[in-house]
Amino acid sequence: MKDPRQVILAPIITEKALLLKEKYNQVCFWVDPKANKIDIRRAVEDLFKVKVIDVQTIRVKGKPKGGLRNPGRTSLRKKAIVRLAEGQTIDIFENA
């Protein structure tokens, strides 16, 4: 099993993420691109002591950067949307 701190990289706090939290009790995280849904579920449950109902993952492709002389891309990232059990919350998102 992977270390939970290596699987969950950062919370995503945007307007859309806050709307998901209020309406559907879902929270969003940036996660390791190699992590699967089972790793993400275990990491969230271990770190935050909550019950996870469902995990959805999205691969975010890198954007082109650099122009004509130095063509390149930003790195690939992975986003996870985690649905928590009824009545469960994560403190990070409560003050946002």
VMD Tcl script that draws the C-alpha trace (Angstrom):
set ca {
  {0.00 0.00 0.00}
  {1.23 3.48 -0.85}
  {1.71 6.17 1.76}
  {-1.49 8.29 1.89}
  {0.54 11.51 1.84}
  {2.05 10.50 -1.50}
  {-1.35 9.71 -3.02}
  {-3.21 12.90 -1.98}
  {-1.19 15.89 -3.19}
  {-3.44 18.90 -2.52}
  {-7.09 19.89 -2.08}
  {-8.81 21.75 -4.90}
  {-10.64 24.83 -3.66}
  {-12.50 26.48 -6.54}
  {-16.05 27.70 -7.00}
  {-17.04 24.46 -8.69}
  {-15.42 22.33 -5.96}
  {-17.21 24.30 -3.24}
  {-20.52 23.89 -5.09}
  {-19.95 20.11 -5.24}
  {-19.24 20.10 -1.51}
  {-22.40 21.99 -0.62}
  {-24.77 20.23 -3.02}
  {-23.51 16.63 -3.21}
  {-21.10 16.24 -0.24}
  {-18.16 15.68 -2.63}
  {-14.60 16.96 -2.20}
  {-11.88 17.39 -4.85}
  {-8.17 16.61 -4.59}
  {-5.12 16.63 -6.84}
  {-3.74 13.10 -6.64}
  {-0.74 11.15 -7.89}
  {-1.28 10.33 -11.60}
  {-0.34 6.69 -10.96}
  {-2.85 6.23 -8.12}
  {-5.99 4.22 -8.76}
  {-9.43 4.60 -7.16}
  {-8.73 2.04 -4.44}
  {-5.52 3.85 -3.39}
  {-7.36 7.19 -3.34}
  {-10.23 5.77 -1.25}
  {-7.85 4.28 1.32}
  {-5.74 7.44 1.49}
  {-8.75 9.72 2.12}
  {-10.19 7.36 4.73}
  {-6.82 7.05 6.54}
  {-5.87 10.75 6.47}
  {-9.23 12.32 7.29}
  {-11.03 9.50 9.18}
  {-14.17 9.66 7.02}
  {-16.27 7.08 5.14}
  {-15.94 7.29 1.34}
  {-18.92 6.25 -0.80}
  {-17.57 6.81 -4.31}
  {-14.43 7.99 -6.13}
  {-14.33 9.54 -9.60}
  {-11.02 10.31 -11.33}
  {-10.17 12.69 -14.17}
  {-6.88 12.90 -16.04}
  {-6.04 16.55 -16.77}
  {-3.85 16.84 -19.84}
  {-0.95 19.30 -19.79}
  {-1.33 22.64 -21.54}
  {1.02 23.73 -24.34}
  {3.59 26.26 -23.16}
  {6.67 27.93 -24.55}
  {5.71 29.28 -27.96}
  {7.55 28.50 -31.20}
  {11.14 28.43 -29.95}
  {10.71 26.22 -26.90}
  {7.64 24.07 -27.45}
  {6.60 22.00 -24.47}
  {3.77 21.10 -22.16}
  {2.94 21.32 -18.50}
  {2.84 17.94 -16.79}
  {-0.14 15.61 -16.70}
  {-2.19 15.79 -13.49}
  {-4.97 13.72 -12.02}
  {-8.01 15.00 -10.16}
  {-10.18 12.92 -7.83}
  {-13.74 13.74 -6.80}
  {-14.59 11.86 -3.60}
  {-18.16 11.49 -2.33}
  {-18.40 11.21 1.44}
  {-21.04 9.45 3.51}
  {-23.99 11.46 4.78}
  {-22.97 13.72 7.67}
  {-19.21 13.32 7.08}
  {-17.05 16.42 6.48}
  {-13.39 17.28 6.05}
  {-12.10 20.25 8.07}
  {-9.99 21.69 5.23}
  {-13.10 22.56 3.26}
  {-15.16 23.93 6.13}
  {-13.34 27.28 6.38}
  {-13.02 27.83 2.62}
}
mol new
graphics top color blue
foreach p $ca { graphics top sphere $p radius 0.5 }
foreach p [lrange $ca 0 end-1] q [lrange $ca 1 end] { graphics top cylinder $p $q radius 0.2 }
display resetview
